Amino acid sequence: MSRTGTEKKQFTTMQAAFIGVGSMVGAGIFALLGAAGAVAGAAVWLSFLLAGAIAALQGYSFAKLGTKFPSAGGMLEYLSRGFGRGHVPGITSWLLFAANGIVCAMVAVSFGNYASAVFTDKNATWARVFGCVVILAMTALNAVGSKAVARVQAVIVNVVVAILAVFAVVTIANMQPSLLAPSGYPSVQDIVSSIALTFFAFLGFGVVTFTAKDLPDPGRQLPRAMFLSLAIATTVYVAVALGVFGTLTVDEVIASGGTALAEAAKPTLGEAGYALMVITALFSTTGAVNSALYPSIGLSQHLAGTGQFPPVFGRSLGHGRRQLPNGLMAMAAFSLVLVLFFGLGRIASLGSAVALVVFSLVTLAHFRLHRETGAHVWVLVIALLSTVVTLVVFCFTTLVDEPVTALALVAILAVSALIDVGWTYRRDHHHGATPRVA
């Protein structure tokens, strides 16, 4: 039996929620605040609130599915249940694997930017080096086992959320209300367009579905962990956005880039506040990398076990406690490539598009299963429309101005399809299996 197979039932509801919170908070508030401000202006808080509502609709769907079908495969199990063993779940499996790697790379780049600002005066080369280092460190931690992941994540999230709460209270108490006046907001179209970016800040909630294998009572605990993680993340995002944009002008936020929170701490807390927020950013992005890598082991073993991934993905190098799961190493390697060759903005755009495609397909699968899960069809319809509309808006407002990102998205979709078709042909014809029906 594999090492991970002997470590089941380790998580509490709060620990499962922390996996999601760690991924969301690190992926969003430190990395995307400036980019979202460039689109939504001082209305970023509203954009985060609307994005949180869309994520909650997806969370409802995922919680219903996870309660009925608890599995180490998370949302991939839901796709297989809804679409069978066809090419739709197969291609989506590769897309989800890529999406997790993209999230990991984005927050690693954010970590590298903060670390570089502290140690090398924002040297771009060193930023990439630091980004690679945090990926390698969190890969080693995940190889130790899920119990170690839970313990480290709990510490990181507690520290980050506590500091961000203090930051939000202090900045809101001293903010200038005129900076948040609705009269200064951009058009409704711009605010809606910004949701495509702020929604990316919530992508980590899908990671919670992979904790089902480590929960003693997933039917009761998984929905609680899902909504708890979303509630905490949304509250943090909205409060921090109000604090930042109530302290700095929109132009100042955009100019500060990834260090907007640290800059917003200066007027009230001085240089000590700036340093504290930088340290918090390093903790937060470290936790996000940890959370993003966490699903790779269970996801790869599940998909290799069901035949959707080649068997090598379910294996490990080494023996005993020194095992390195191949799925974990593959995701880490993919993330390292992105860190080395892509910038933060392009990685975020790419991740948003891929994740929105995956979430839309999961909701479509849920339509076929709603009688088994007991989900309300009208909620699923709204959930699907919200992701599709967000994706369409994203394509027409962001990808049209980022041809390299658009080409990368097409390449990921095409490669996922080609790998799935090639692997299933080899499996079905060389091993005598019954060919899958698309």
BELJO-V137391 format. One record per residue. N is the residue number from 0. SS is DSSP state (a for helix, b for strand, c for the rest). PSI is psi in radians with two decimals (none if undefined). Layout:
n,ss,psi
N,SS,PSI
N,SS,PSI
This chain:
n,ss,psi
0,c,2.48
1,c,2.83
2,c,-0.74
3,a,-0.46
4,a,-0.30
5,a,0.02
6,c,0.62
7,c,2.84
8,c,0.85
9,c,-0.37
10,b,2.54
11,c,2.99
12,a,-0.75
13,a,-0.70
14,a,-0.69
15,a,-0.72
16,a,-0.66
17,a,-0.57
18,a,-0.78
19,a,-0.77
20,a,-0.77
21,a,-0.72
22,a,-0.76
23,a,-0.89
24,a,-0.75
25,a,-0.59
26,a,-0.40
27,a,-1.13
28,c,-0.55
29,c,-0.53
30,c,-0.53
31,c,-0.04
32,a,-0.79
33,a,-0.75
34,a,-0.72
35,a,-0.64
36,a,-0.54
37,a,-0.40
38,a,-0.85
39,a,-0.10
40,a,-2.45
41,a,-0.07
42,a,0.27
43,a,-0.62
44,a,-0.67
45,a,-0.65
46,a,-0.74
47,a,-0.68
48,a,-0.76
49,a,-0.70
50,a,-0.66
51,a,-0.63
52,a,-0.71
53,a,-0.74
54,a,-0.63
55,a,-0.63
56,a,-0.76
57,a,-0.65
58,a,-0.66
59,a,-0.82
60,a,-0.81
61,a,-0.66
62,a,-0.72
63,a,-0.77
64,a,-0.75
65,a,-0.57
66,a,-0.70
67,a,-0.63
68,c,1.13
69,c,2.26
70,c,2.65
71,c,-0.32
72,c,-0.11
73,c,-2.32
74,a,-0.36
75,a,-0.56
76,a,-0.67
77,a,-0.69
78,a,-0.76
79,a,-0.69
80,a,-0.66
81,a,-0.69
82,a,-0.10
83,c,-2.86
84,c,0.85
85,c,-3.01
86,a,-0.43
87,a,-0.95
88,a,-0.52
89,a,-0.85
90,a,-0.72
91,a,-0.54
92,a,-0.78
93,a,-0.62
94,a,-0.72
95,a,-0.71
96,a,-0.76
97,a,-0.70
98,a,-0.75
99,a,-0.68
100,a,-0.63
101,a,-0.77
102,a,-0.78
103,a,-0.78
104,a,-0.71
105,a,-0.82
106,a,-0.47
107,a,-0.69
108,a,-0.72
109,a,-0.76
110,a,-0.80
111,a,-0.67
112,a,-0.76
113,a,-0.78
114,a,-0.67
115,a,-0.64
116,a,-0.56
117,a,-0.77
118,a,-0.41
119,c,0.28
120,c,0.83
121,c,0.68
122,c,2.17
123,a,-0.69
124,a,-0.78
125,a,-0.54
126,a,-0.73
127,a,-0.66
128,a,-0.83
129,a,-0.67
130,a,-0.72
131,a,-0.68
132,a,-0.76
133,a,-0.58
134,a,-0.80
135,a,-0.69
136,a,-0.76
137,a,-0.45
138,a,-0.76
139,a,-0.70
140,a,-0.77
141,a,-0.51
142,a,-0.42
143,a,-0.64
144,c,2.83
145,a,-0.51
146,a,-0.70
147,a,-0.69
148,a,-0.81
149,a,-0.77
150,a,-0.83
151,a,-0.71
152,a,-0.70
153,a,-0.75
154,a,-0.84
155,a,-0.84
156,a,-0.70
157,a,-0.81
158,a,-0.83
159,a,-0.85
160,a,-0.68
161,a,-0.79
162,a,-0.73
163,a,-0.60
164,a,-0.77
165,a,-0.77
166,a,-0.81
167,a,-0.78
168,a,-0.81
169,a,-0.82
170,a,-0.68
171,a,-0.67
172,a,-0.46
173,c,0.23
174,c,2.90
175,c,1.84
176,a,-0.51
177,a,-0.50
178,a,-0.34
179,a,0.16
180,c,2.29
181,a,-0.45
182,a,-0.35
183,a,0.02
184,c,2.66
185,c,-3.04
186,c,2.82
187,a,-0.66
188,a,-0.72
189,a,-0.70
190,a,-0.76
191,a,-0.70
192,a,-0.62
193,a,-0.32
194,a,-0.52
195,a,-0.59
196,a,-0.83
197,a,-0.46
198,a,-0.56
199,a,-0.51
200,a,-0.24
201,a,0.03
202,a,-0.46
203,a,-0.29
204,a,-0.44
205,a,-0.41
206,a,-0.51
207,a,-0.56
208,a,-0.46
209,a,-0.11
210,a,-0.07
211,a,-0.64
212,a,-0.32
213,a,0.18
214,b,2.30
215,c,-0.63
216,c,1.31
217,a,-0.56
218,a,-0.63
219,a,-0.69
220,a,-0.62
221,a,-0.86
222,a,-0.70
223,a,-0.78
224,a,-0.68
225,a,-0.94
226,a,-0.54
227,a,-0.76
228,a,-0.71
229,a,-0.71
230,a,-0.77
231,a,-0.82
232,a,-0.77
233,a,-0.77
234,a,-0.77
235,a,-0.81
236,a,-0.87
237,a,-0.79
238,a,-0.77
239,a,-0.71
240,a,-0.73
241,a,-0.74
242,a,-0.78
243,a,-0.90
244,a,-0.17
245,c,-0.10
246,c,-0.72
247,c,2.67
248,c,2.85
249,a,-0.73
250,a,-0.67
251,a,-0.67
252,a,-0.80
253,a,-0.73
254,a,-0.57
255,a,-0.28
256,a,-2.20
257,a,-0.10
258,a,0.47
259,a,-0.73
260,a,-0.70
261,a,-0.71
262,a,-0.66
263,a,-0.40
264,a,-0.36
265,a,-0.84
266,a,-0.59
267,a,-0.71
268,a,-0.10
269,a,-2.80
270,a,-0.53
271,a,-0.68
272,a,-0.68
273,a,-0.84
274,a,-0.71
275,a,-0.74
276,a,-0.58
277,a,-0.79
278,a,-0.72
279,a,-0.71
280,a,-0.70
281,a,-0.74
282,a,-0.80
283,a,-0.81
284,a,-0.54
285,a,-0.79
286,a,-0.61
287,a,-0.68
288,a,-0.75
289,a,-0.83
290,a,-0.66
291,a,-0.59
292,a,-0.45
293,a,-0.79
294,a,-0.28
295,a,-0.62
296,a,-0.96
297,a,-0.69
298,a,-0.83
299,a,-0.74
300,a,-0.68
301,a,-0.82
302,a,-0.59
303,a,-0.65
304,a,-0.54
305,c,-0.04
306,c,0.07
307,c,-0.44
308,c,2.68
309,c,2.56
310,a,-0.48
311,a,-0.47
312,a,-0.36
313,a,0.01
314,c,3.06
315,b,2.69
316,b,2.47
317,c,-3.05
318,c,2.75
319,a,-2.33
320,a,-0.04
321,a,0.39
322,c,2.51
323,b,1.81
324,b,2.35
325,a,-0.65
326,a,-0.71
327,a,-0.78
328,a,-0.64
329,a,-0.76
330,a,-0.72
331,a,-0.72
332,a,-0.74
333,a,-0.75
334,a,-0.70
335,a,-0.69
336,a,-0.78
337,a,-0.73
338,a,-0.68
339,a,-0.51
340,a,-0.10
341,c,2.62
342,c,2.96
343,a,-0.80
344,a,-0.78
345,a,-0.65
346,a,-0.74
347,a,-0.77
348,a,-0.76
349,a,-0.78
350,a,-0.70
351,a,-0.85
352,a,-0.82
353,a,-0.77
354,a,-0.68
355,a,-0.65
356,a,-0.80
357,a,-0.82
358,a,-0.66
359,a,-0.71
360,a,-0.65
361,a,-0.72
362,a,-0.67
363,a,-0.71
364,a,-0.62
365,a,-0.54
366,a,-0.62
367,c,-0.24
368,c,0.05
369,a,-0.47
370,a,-0.57
371,a,-0.63
372,a,-0.37
373,c,0.26
374,c,2.57
375,c,2.22
376,a,-0.67
377,a,-0.56
378,a,-0.71
379,a,-0.66
380,a,-0.81
381,a,-0.70
382,a,-0.76
383,a,-0.78
384,a,-0.67
385,a,-0.73
386,a,-0.67
387,a,-0.78
388,a,-0.74
389,a,-0.73
390,a,-0.78
391,a,-0.81
392,a,-0.73
393,a,-0.78
394,a,-0.69
395,a,-0.24
396,a,-0.36
397,c,-0.96
398,a,-0.51
399,a,-0.42
400,a,0.04
401,c,1.29
402,a,-0.61
403,a,-0.76
404,a,-0.70
405,a,-0.74
406,a,-0.68
407,a,-0.68
408,a,-0.81
409,a,-0.69
410,a,-0.75
411,a,-0.74
412,a,-0.77
413,a,-0.76
414,a,-0.69
415,a,-0.74
416,a,-0.76
417,a,-0.75
418,a,-0.76
419,a,-0.80
420,a,-0.77
421,a,-0.77
422,a,-0.77
423,a,-0.58
424,a,-0.80
425,a,-0.78
426,a,-0.83
427,a,-0.55
428,a,-0.42
429,a,-0.30
430,c,0.09
431,c,0.30
432,c,2.82
433,c,2.18
434,c,2.53
435,c,2.67
436,c,2.22
437,c,none
